[in-house]
Amino acid sequence: MINHVSSNEKSKVSFTAKQLAFCAVAMALAFVLSNIKVFKFPTGGSITAFSMLVACLPGFFFGPLVGIVTGVAYGLLNLIVDPYILFPAQVIVDYILAFGALGLSGFFANKKFGLIKGYIAAVLGRYVFAVISGWIFFGEWAWEGWSPLTYSLAYNAIYIFAEAAVTLVVLFLPPVRDLMGRLKDMATN
């Protein structure tokens, strides 16, 4: 259960045991799937086996607040296990904001085709932060003749949108849509 307190009091967020269990399983599964790399780019980024989808599920199940908190926790797990740090501010953009953006899926939790819409929003959110990071912190690796911003836009689009495209095809399959609906029912009822 998520509790909201008036603006005059400190905000408090609490998870039910069921929410915590589902979020922990989603985080763990997303982490395992993120290590199954379909393709890994030499300068960072990879196409994984549906890890972004699984990381979006807490938001789809329980709404944006729980999704964003779980996304940030997932980002911190990635930071602890496999850090790539150039600058302290880059940690915030790459690990907190980019992974937290996966919780944006929760804004579409109760909409028709909510998982698909939410997944697209989450992927776009992650892409925005990956582009910002690439532009500011990794611009020196821009391909010859490319500005840091155009390089970051193209480079991050390749791996993020490749995984997203395959995931969206899978999500449109009726058995997968049914499975996701059943999982949401199990998580929320």
FENMOKA-V686685 format. One record per pair of residues at least 24 apart in sequence whose ideal C-beta (glycine too) atoms are under 10 Angstrom apart, sorted by the first residue. I is the first residue (numbers start at 0). J is the second residue. If there is no record, write none. Layout:
i: (I:I)
j: (J:J)
//
This chain:
i: (1:1:1:1:1:3:10:12:12:12:14:14:14:14:14:15:15:17:17:17:17:17:17:18:18:18:18:18:18:18:18:19:19:20:21:21:21:21:21:21:21:21:21:21:21:22:22:22:22:22:22:22:22:22:22:22:22:22:23:23:23:24:24:24:24:25:25:25:25:25:25:25:25:25:25:25:25:25:25:25:26:26:26:26:26:26:26:26:26:26:26:27:27:27:28:28:28:28:29:29:29:29:29:29:29:29:29:29:29:29:30:30:30:30:30:30:33:33:33:33:33:34:34:36:37:37:37:37:38:38:38:38:39:40:40:40:40:42:42:42:42:43:43:43:43:43:43:43:43:43:43:44:44:44:44:44:44:44:44:44:45:45:45:46:46:46:46:46:46:46:46:46:47:47:47:48:48:48:49:49:49:49:49:50:50:50:50:51:51:51:51:51:51:51:51:51:51:51:52:52:52:52:52:52:52:52:52:52:52:52:52:52:52:53:53:54:54:54:54:54:54:54:54:55:55:55:55:55:55:55:55:55:55:55:55:55:55:55:55:56:56:56:56:56:56:56:56:56:56:57:57:57:57:57:58:58:58:58:58:58:58:58:58:58:58:58:58:58:58:59:59:59:59:59:59:59:59:59:59:59:59:59:59:59:59:59:59:59:60:60:60:60:60:60:60:60:60:60:60:61:61:61:61:61:61:62:62:62:62:62:62:62:62:63:63:63:63:63:63:63:63:63:63:64:64:65:65:65:66:66:66:66:66:66:66:66:66:66:66:67:67:67:67:67:67:67:67:67:67:67:67:68:68:69:69:69:69:69:70:70:70:70:70:70:70:70:70:70:70:70:70:70:71:71:71:71:71:71:71:71:72:72:73:73:73:73:74:74:74:74:74:75:83:84:85:85:85:85:85:86:86:86:88:88:88:89:89:89:89:89:90:91:91:92:92:92:92:92:92:92:92:92:93:93:93:93:93:93:93:94:94:95:96:96:96:96:96:96:96:97:97:97:97:97:97:97:97:97:97:97:98:98:98:99:99:99:100:100:100:100:100:100:101:108:108:112:112:112:113:113:113:114:114:114:114:114:114:114:115:115:115:115:115:115:118:118:118:118:119:119:119:119:121:122:122:122:122:122:122:122:123:123:123:125:125:125:126:126:126:126:126:126:126:127:128:129:129:129:129:129:130:130:130:130:131)
j: (61:62:64:65:68:64:64:64:65:68:57:61:65:68:69:61:65:60:61:185:186:187:188:57:60:61:62:65:69:186:187:65:69:186:56:57:60:61:65:69:182:183:185:186:187:56:57:58:60:61:65:66:68:69:70:72:73:186:57:69:72:53:56:57:186:52:53:54:55:56:57:58:59:60:66:69:70:73:182:186:53:54:56:57:69:70:72:73:74:75:76:53:73:76:52:53:54:56:53:54:55:56:57:69:70:73:76:77:98:101:54:73:76:77:80:81:73:76:77:80:81:80:81:158:158:161:162:165:157:158:161:162:158:154:155:157:158:133:137:140:154:83:93:129:132:133:137:140:154:155:158:129:133:154:155:157:158:159:161:162:158:161:162:157:158:159:160:161:162:163:164:165:158:162:166:162:165:166:162:165:166:169:170:77:101:162:166:98:101:104:118:121:122:125:159:162:163:166:101:104:114:118:121:122:162:163:165:166:167:169:170:175:179:101:166:98:100:101:102:104:118:121:125:100:101:102:103:104:105:107:114:117:118:119:120:121:122:125:166:101:104:105:114:117:118:179:182:183:186:101:102:104:105:186:100:101:102:103:104:105:106:107:108:113:114:117:118:120:121:102:104:105:106:107:108:109:113:114:115:116:117:118:121:179:182:183:186:187:104:105:108:114:179:182:183:184:185:186:187:102:105:108:183:186:187:102:104:105:106:107:108:109:187:102:103:104:105:106:107:108:117:120:121:102:105:102:105:108:99:100:101:102:103:104:105:106:108:117:121:96:98:99:100:101:102:103:104:105:106:121:124:99:102:98:99:101:102:105:95:96:97:98:99:100:101:102:103:104:105:121:124:125:95:96:97:98:99:100:101:102:98:99:98:99:101:102:98:99:100:101:125:99:137:136:132:135:136:137:139:132:135:136:132:135:136:131:132:135:136:137:132:128:132:127:128:129:130:131:132:133:135:136:128:129:131:132:133:136:137:128:132:128:124:125:127:128:129:131:132:124:125:126:127:128:129:130:131:132:155:159:124:125:128:124:125:128:124:125:126:127:128:129:125:183:187:170:171:176:179:180:183:170:175:176:179:180:182:183:166:167:170:171:176:179:163:166:167:170:163:166:167:170:163:159:160:162:163:164:166:167:159:160:163:155:159:163:152:155:156:158:159:160:163:155:155:154:155:156:158:159:154:155:156:159:155)
//
